[in-house]
Amino acid sequence: MNWNSPAEFFAMGGYALYVWGSFGVTALCMIVEPLLARKRRCDAVNSLRREIAANKEDQ
């Protein structure tokens, strides 16, 4: 496609809502997923630490 102005570029030939919405959802997923993965990892590490501590107390 060839755009003659920035306004035409951002309008995306009438499909701006779909195009920019897709970019927005993708950007949101790319931001949220690493945060959730880090939280899941921390939860798993904490769970393992509690389990190890419980096993040490039992011995």
C-alpha positions in Angstrom: 0.0 0.0 0.0 1.1 3.5 -0.6 0.0 6.3 1.8 0.2 9.9 1.0 0.0 11.3 4.5 0.4 10.1 8.1 -3.3 10.3 8.6 -3.9 7.8 5.7 -1.2 5.6 7.2 -3.0 5.6 10.7 -6.4 5.1 9.0 -5.0 2.0 7.3 -7.5 2.2 4.4 -10.5 2.1 6.8 -9.2 -1.0 8.7 -7.5 1.0 11.5 -9.6 -0.4 14.3 -8.7 -4.0 13.3 -5.0 -3.3 12.5 -4.2 -1.2 15.5 -6.4 -3.3 17.8 -4.4 -6.4 16.7 -1.1 -4.6 17.4 -2.5 -3.5 20.8 -3.6 -6.9 21.9 -0.3 -8.4 20.7 1.7 -5.8 22.6 -0.4 -6.4 25.7 0.2 -10.2 25.5 3.9 -9.7 25.0 4.0 -7.5 28.2 1.8 -9.6 30.4 3.1 -13.1 29.5 6.7 -12.6 30.9 5.2 -11.1 34.1 2.9 -14.1 34.6 5.8 -16.5 33.9 8.0 -14.8 36.4 5.2 -15.0 39.0 4.6 -18.7 38.3 8.3 -19.3 38.7 8.5 -17.4 42.0 5.5 -19.4 43.3 7.1 -22.7 42.3 10.4 -21.7 43.9 8.6 -20.7 47.1 6.6 -23.9 47.1 9.8 -26.0 46.8 11.5 -24.0 49.6 8.5 -24.6 51.9 8.6 -28.3 51.0 12.3 -28.6 51.7 11.9 -26.7 55.0 9.0 -29.1 56.0 11.2 -32.1 55.2 14.0 -30.8 57.3 11.7 -30.3 60.2 10.4 -33.9 59.9 13.9 -35.3 60.1 
